[in-house]
Amino acid sequence: MASSTTTNGTPKPTLLAFHGSGSNATCHHIQLLRLSKYLNKHFQIEDMNAPFPSAAGPGVLPFFEGMGPYKRWLPLSEITSKESMENGTGTHIMAPEVEDLIRSTVSRIHTEGGKVVGLIGFSQGTKIVAGLLRACEIRRAVQAAGATSGIDAKEVDWLDFHFALSVCGSYPPPVGPKVAFEYLESSTLSAEEKEKIAKEKIRIPTLHMQGLQDEWAWTGKLLIAKDYELGEGMSEVRETNGGHHYPQPTEITEGMAEWASEVWERVEDDLQR
């Protein structure tokens, strides 16, 4: 088992990992084993477990037979259709149970001396990852503008992420914590400034892994096109010959981990300046 601390005894930075629909933290931990082998050199991974019950999702059976209960990040009341997926007209507000779970996890890790620096999402989990990144950028934009808000800054200081790995992306829109949107809306920014921030695409460095044989690849392409800014230092898309699962070739997996460690190294350098 990889050590959870660095050579000087401090906790390794943490990545929160979000599984797909109809899965759970245990199944996702197994799916992540190849990638974790390389990520664990620099990070520790916190496997998140969604709060809502679900039938087994795409590709979960038969390999994960008997490993339920299976979970999902969106409540069963969230009804989707191909049309709503294509138009991105679903909810963009995270369920309170999900927001509380993530916030309390970040707080616990911080209390233990650690720090959450990045995110990993698979399938439906990529909607949560995208929503957290957007919320983080909203917080930073309001504070960078020198604005104040009716929501105490302490209520959003847990939204501090620096990069993400998004695998087999889900459909738009991103699903973010309500507190971030309230923070923006109750700020002293003008209506035009608020609208501009709310509509901006995600610029936090994100590596998107898309499987060419994935029957759901079109949903990830939509999410990327609608909500991420592509370019150096922002989002990068890598395609593989795989289906709806984590890439299997060693060189691809190593490349994902190298990307994450290089981005974090640059972030650390910037934070120390």
C-alpha positions in Angstrom: 0.0 0.0 0.0 1.3 3.4 -0.9 2.2 5.8 1.9 -0.3 8.6 2.6 2.5 11.0 3.5 5.4 12.6 1.7 9.1 11.9 2.5 9.1 14.7 5.1 6.0 13.2 6.8 3.4 15.7 5.6 0.1 14.4 4.2 0.1 14.0 0.4 -2.3 16.2 -1.4 -5.7 14.6 -1.9 -7.8 14.0 -5.0 -11.5 13.4 -4.6 -12.8 10.6 -6.8 -16.4 10.5 -8.1 -17.8 7.2 -9.5 -20.4 6.8 -12.3 -24.1 6.3 -12.0 -25.2 2.9 -10.7 -21.8 2.2 -9.1 -20.2 3.0 -5.7 -17.0 4.0 -4.1 -15.8 0.4 -3.8 -16.4 -0.4 -7.4 -14.8 2.8 -8.5 -11.7 2.1 -6.3 -11.3 -1.2 -8.2 -11.8 0.6 -11.6 -9.1 3.1 -10.5 -6.5 0.6 -9.5 -4.3 1.0 -12.6 -4.4 4.7 -12.5 -4.0 4.8 -8.7 -0.8 2.9 -8.9 0.9 5.9 -10.6 -1.1 8.7 -8.9 -0.3 7.4 -5.5 3.3 8.4 -6.0 2.2 12.0 -5.5 -1.4 12.0 -4.2 -3.8 10.1 -2.0 -7.2 9.4 -3.4 -10.5 9.8 -1.5 -13.2 7.6 -2.9 -16.5 9.4 -2.7 -19.8 7.4 -2.3 -22.9 9.0 -3.8 -26.0 9.3 -1.5 -28.8 8.2 -3.8 -29.8 4.5 -4.5 -29.6 3.3 -8.1 -29.9 0.2 -10.3 -26.5 -1.1 -11.6 -25.2 1.3 -14.2 -23.7 0.8 -17.7 -20.8 -1.8 -17.6 -21.2 -2.5 -13.8 -22.5 -6.0 -14.3 -21.5 -8.7 -14.3 -18.1 -7.8 -13.0 -19.4 -6.0 -9.9 -22.3 -8.4 -9.3 -23.1 -8.6 -5.6 -21.0 -5.5 -4.7 -24.0 -3.2 -4.1 -25.8 -1.2 -3.0 -25.2 0.9 -6.2 -25.5 4.6 -6.0 -25.9 7.7 -8.2 -25.1 11.5 -7.8 -28.4 12.7 -9.2 -31.7 12.0 -7.3 -34.2 9.7 -9.0 -36.5 12.7 -9.4 -34.0 14.1 -12.0 -35.6 12.8 -15.2 -33.5 12.9 -18.3 -34.2 12.4 -22.0 -31.9 12.4 -25.0 -33.3 15.8 -25.9 -32.5 17.3 -22.5 -29.0 15.7 -22.6 -28.3 17.3 -26.0 -29.7 20.7 -24.9 -28.1 20.7 -21.5 -31.5 21.7 -19.9 -31.2 19.5 -16.8 -30.6 20.9 -13.3 -27.3 22.6 -12.6 -27.8 22.7 -8.9 -26.3 19.9 -6.8 -28.5 18.1 -4.4 -28.0 19.2 -0.8 -27.0 15.7 0.3 -24.1 15.8 -2.3 -23.0 19.3 -1.4 -22.9 18.4 2.3 -21.0 15.2 1.6 -18.3 16.9 -0.4 -18.0 19.9 1.9 -17.7 17.7 5.1 -15.1 15.5 3.4 -13.0 18.5 2.4 -13.3 19.9 5.9 -12.3 16.5 7.5 -9.2 16.2 5.3 -8.2 19.8 6.1 -8.7 19.1 9.9 -6.4 16.1 9.5 -3.7 18.3 8.1 -4.3 17.5 4.4 -5.5 19.5 1.5 -7.8 18.6 -1.4 -6.2 19.9 -4.6 -7.9 18.0 -7.5 -10.7 15.9 -8.7 -11.3 12.7 -10.6 -14.6 11.9 -12.2 -16.0 9.0 -14.2 -19.2 9.1 -16.3 -21.9 10.7 -14.1 -19.2 11.7 -11.7 -17.8 14.1 -14.3 -20.9 16.3 -14.0 -20.1 16.7 -10.3 -16.4 17.4 -11.1 -17.4 20.1 -13.7 -19.8 21.7 -11.2 -17.2 21.9 -8.5 -14.7 23.4 -10.9 -17.2 26.0 -12.1 -18.1 26.8 -8.4 -14.4 27.2 -7.6 -14.0 29.7 -10.5 -17.1 31.6 -9.4 -15.7 32.0 -5.9 -12.3 33.1 -7.3 -13.9 35.6 -9.8 -16.0 37.3 -7.1 -13.0 37.6 -4.8 -10.6 38.7 -7.5 -13.0 41.5 -8.4 -12.9 42.7 -4.8 -16.6 42.3 -4.3 -18.3 41.4 -1.1 -21.3 39.1 -0.7 -24.2 38.4 1.6 -22.8 34.9 1.9 -19.8 34.7 4.2 -16.6 33.8 2.3 -16.0 31.0 4.8 -19.0 29.3 3.4 -17.2 28.9 0.0 -13.6 28.6 1.0 -13.7 24.8 0.6 -14.2 25.3 -3.1 -10.5 25.4 -3.9 -9.5 22.9 -6.6 -6.6 23.2 -9.1 -7.1 20.5 -11.7 -9.2 17.5 -12.7 -9.2 14.2 -14.6 -12.5 13.7 -16.4 -13.0 10.2 -17.8 -15.9 9.2 -20.2 -17.7 12.5 -19.7 -21.4 12.7 -19.0 -23.9 15.2 -20.5 -24.2 18.9 -19.7 -24.8 20.9 -17.6 -22.3 20.7 -14.8 -24.0 20.2 -11.4 -22.5 22.6 -8.8 -23.1 23.5 -5.1 -26.0 25.9 -4.6 -23.9 28.0 -2.2 -21.5 29.1 -5.0 -24.4 30.5 -7.1 -25.8 32.2 -4.0 -22.4 33.7 -3.3 -22.3 35.2 -6.8 -25.9 36.3 -6.8 -25.7 38.1 -3.4 -22.4 39.8 -4.3 -22.0 43.5 -4.9 -21.1 42.9 -8.6 -23.3 44.4 -11.2 -25.9 42.3 -13.0 -23.8 42.3 -16.1 -20.7 41.2 -14.2 -22.7 38.4 -12.5 -24.0 37.2 -15.9 -20.6 37.2 -17.4 -19.1 35.1 -14.6 -22.0 32.7 -14.6 -21.6 32.1 -18.4 -17.8 31.7 -18.5 -16.4 28.3 -19.5 -14.2 26.3 -17.1 -10.6 27.2 -17.4 -9.1 25.1 -14.5 -6.7 22.5 -16.1 -8.7 19.4 -16.9 -7.6 16.3 -18.8 -10.6 14.7 -20.6 -10.2 11.0 -21.6 -12.7 10.0 -24.3 -13.1 6.4 -25.6 -13.7 6.1 -29.3 -15.7 2.9 -28.7 -17.7 4.4 -26.0 -21.4 4.5 -27.0 -21.8 7.5 -24.6 -18.9 9.4 -26.0 -21.3 12.0 -27.5 -22.4 13.1 -24.1 -18.8 13.8 -23.0 -18.1 15.8 -26.2 -21.2 17.9 -25.5 -20.0 18.6 -21.9 -16.6 19.6 -23.1 -17.9 21.8 -26.0 -20.5 23.6 -23.9 -18.6 24.1 -20.6 -14.8 23.8 -20.9 -12.3 26.2 -22.5 -9.8 24.2 -24.5 -6.2 25.3 -24.8 -2.8 25.3 -23.1 -3.1 25.5 -19.3 -6.9 24.8 -19.5 -8.6 21.7 -21.0 -7.0 19.0 -23.0 -8.8 16.1 -24.7 -7.1 12.7 -25.3 -8.9 9.9 -27.2 -8.3 6.2 -26.7 -9.6 3.1 -28.5 -11.5 2.0 -25.4 -15.1 1.9 -24.5 -17.0 3.2 -21.4 -14.2 2.5 -18.9 -10.8 3.7 -17.7 -8.0 3.4 -20.3 -6.2 0.1 -19.9 -2.9 0.5 -21.8 0.0 1.3 -19.3 1.4 4.1 -21.4 -2.0 5.9 -21.4 -2.5 5.4 -17.7 1.0 6.6 -16.9 0.4 9.6 -19.2 -2.6 10.6 -17.2 -0.7 10.4 -13.9 2.2 12.4 -15.3 -0.2 15.1 -16.6 -1.7 15.4 -13.0 1.7 15.5 -11.3 3.1 18.1 -13.8 0.1 20.4 -13.4 0.2 20.2 -9.6 4.0 20.9 -9.7 3.3 24.1 -11.7 0.4 25.1 -9.3 2.7 24.6 -6.3 5.3 26.8 -7.9 2.8 29.5 -8.6 1.4 29.3 -5.0 4.9 29.8 -3.5 5.7 32.9 -5.5 
